[in-house]
Amino acid sequence: MSTDRCAPPPQGDYAPAVLHAGIVHTAGMTPRRNGVLDVVGTVGADVDVETAYRAAGLAARNAVAAVRSVQPGGTGDVRCLQMTVYVACTADFTSLTAVADGATAALTEVLGPGNIPARSAIGVASLPSGAPVEVQLVAAVG
């Protein structure tokens, strides 16, 4: 995890982030530290909401690092425009917002309170490598 210019290394054949015309689109970022998932499992089965909340925060911090990795100079304004939080969860799990709030809290901590983006929280059957959450950002950089 990092909020500097060092994006987490890709786990496949893709770019962690792409900058075009001042807008950065990140790949989906999972809760990895030094390339290793911090937590694996399905929310509502073997991962509780509190753990998933923290995992979403780590994934969001990794997404900010991906944004910074392509930002000219690596500094300056970052305005998160849209965030999608994918939650690998059981079919009956409905607290997606509680998990996604961990990602929003991390953005607020890293980028300031005025940087809450529009957000979607989507429940899915599984995510890469067994991650419980994945966060994707669209951000404007200056």
C-alpha positions in Angstrom: 0.0 0.0 0.0 1.2 3.5 -0.8 -0.2 6.9 -1.5 3.0 7.9 -3.4 3.8 7.5 -7.1 4.3 3.7 -6.8 1.3 1.9 -8.1 0.8 -1.7 -7.0 2.3 -4.0 -9.7 -0.3 -5.5 -12.1 -1.4 -9.0 -11.5 -2.0 -9.5 -15.2 -1.6 -7.9 -18.6 -2.9 -4.4 -18.0 -1.8 -0.9 -16.9 -2.6 0.1 -13.3 -3.8 3.5 -14.5 -4.2 5.4 -17.7 -4.1 9.2 -18.0 -5.8 11.0 -20.9 -6.7 14.7 -21.2 -6.4 15.2 -17.4 -8.5 12.3 -16.5 -7.1 9.1 -14.9 -8.9 5.7 -15.0 -7.5 3.1 -12.7 -7.7 -0.6 -13.0 -9.5 -2.4 -10.2 -7.3 -2.4 -7.2 -7.4 -5.0 -4.5 -6.2 -4.9 -0.9 -2.6 -5.8 -1.5 0.5 -4.9 0.4 3.8 -5.5 -1.3 1.9 -7.6 -4.0 0.2 -9.9 -1.4 -3.5 -9.8 -0.6 -4.0 -8.6 3.0 -7.3 -10.6 3.3 -9.0 -13.2 1.1 -12.5 -14.6 1.2 -16.2 -13.8 0.7 -17.9 -11.0 2.7 -20.8 -12.4 4.6 -19.2 -15.9 4.8 -15.6 -15.8 6.0 -15.0 -12.1 6.0 -16.9 -9.8 8.3 -18.0 -6.2 7.5 -15.3 -4.6 9.7 -12.5 -6.5 7.9 -14.0 -5.8 4.5 -14.3 -2.1 5.4 -10.5 -2.0 6.2 -9.7 -4.0 3.0 -11.7 -1.5 0.9 -9.7 1.3 2.5 -6.4 -0.4 1.5 -7.7 -1.0 -2.0 -8.7 2.7 -2.3 -5.3 3.8 -1.1 -3.7 1.5 -3.8 -6.0 3.2 -6.4 -4.8 6.6 -5.3 -1.2 5.4 -5.7 -2.1 4.3 -9.2 -3.5 7.7 -10.0 -0.4 9.4 -8.6 1.8 7.1 -10.7 0.6 8.6 -13.9 0.0 12.2 -12.6 2.5 14.6 -14.2 5.1 15.4 -11.5 3.3 13.0 -9.1 1.9 16.0 -7.1 -0.8 18.5 -7.5 -4.6 18.3 -7.3 -6.4 15.0 -7.5 -10.2 15.2 -7.7 -11.9 11.8 -7.5 -14.9 11.9 -9.7 -16.3 8.4 -9.6 -15.5 5.2 -7.6 -16.8 1.7 -8.0 -16.4 -0.7 -5.1 -16.9 -4.4 -6.0 -17.6 -6.6 -3.0 -17.3 -10.4 -3.3 -20.1 -11.5 -1.1 -22.8 -14.1 -0.4 -26.1 -13.8 -2.2 -27.9 -12.5 0.9 -25.3 -9.9 1.9 -26.8 -6.4 1.6 -24.4 -4.2 3.6 -22.5 -3.2 0.5 -22.5 0.5 1.5 -21.0 -0.3 4.9 -18.0 -2.0 3.1 -17.7 0.8 0.5 -17.6 3.4 3.2 -14.1 2.1 4.1 -12.9 3.2 0.6 -14.6 6.6 1.0 -13.0 7.1 4.4 -9.6 6.3 3.0 -10.0 8.8 0.2 -11.1 11.4 2.7 -8.0 10.7 4.8 -5.6 10.8 1.9 -7.0 13.5 -0.3 -9.1 15.6 2.1 -12.8 15.9 3.1 -13.8 17.7 -0.1 -12.9 14.7 -2.2 -15.8 12.3 -1.9 -16.7 11.0 -5.4 -19.9 9.7 -6.8 -19.9 6.0 -5.9 -21.3 2.6 -6.8 -21.1 -0.5 -4.5 -21.7 -3.7 -6.4 -21.9 -7.2 -5.0 -20.3 -9.9 -7.1 -19.7 -13.7 -6.8 -15.9 -13.5 -6.8 -12.9 -11.3 -7.5 -9.3 -11.9 -8.7 -7.2 -14.1 -6.4 -10.0 -14.4 -3.9 -10.0 -10.7 -2.9 -13.0 -9.6 -0.9 -13.1 -6.1 -2.5 -11.8 -4.3 -5.5 -11.8 -0.5 -6.0 -11.7 1.4 -9.3 -11.4 5.2 -9.6 -11.9 7.9 -12.2 -10.0 11.1 -11.2 -9.2 14.5 -12.6 -5.6 15.5 -12.0 -4.0 19.0 -12.2 
